[in-house]
């Protein structure tokens, strides 16, 4: 099956913990050829799961490999894993879980503003009966569609349980629907 491999930092804290998020129901983690973690939860397919793996003491500079069983179509390890000391694991879990949301904050703010502007434009267009009211209506519709696309491209919906595949489909659907009224 598919594999994802990378080199661990040469210097790791004693009792290093690997903290990461994954969207796969089954995988194994190896340091060189030594298995250090197995995850097998078929009902968690495409759900966000946070994982903490204790690394061997001598793992600095060695190769970390994620192995996925055959039949896995798209293994997804979300973002860059963190290596933390046991005392810093809670902070690392928080950063791994909500870090992408911070990265998408500007898109979420712009999306919220566009939704407000779009809904206001639609409302004003319904109150006016002039020739340019339809332009205001379509501006509002496009603004709302684009706002939904910005939110769909963010990490927010994944935090609420949407799968990465659903997010890709939603983003593509909106991308292709936006120009239809034009």
Secondary structure, DSSP 8 states (H G I E B T S, - for coil): --EEEEE--SS--TT-EEEEEE--SEEEEEETTEEEEEEE-GGGTT--EEEEEE--TT-TTSEEEEE--TT-S---EEEEEEEE-GGGHHHHHHHHHHHHHHHTHHHHHHHHHHHHHHHHHHHHHHH--STTHHHHHHHHHHHHHHHHHHHHTSSHHHHTT--HHHHHHHHHHHHHHHTTT-
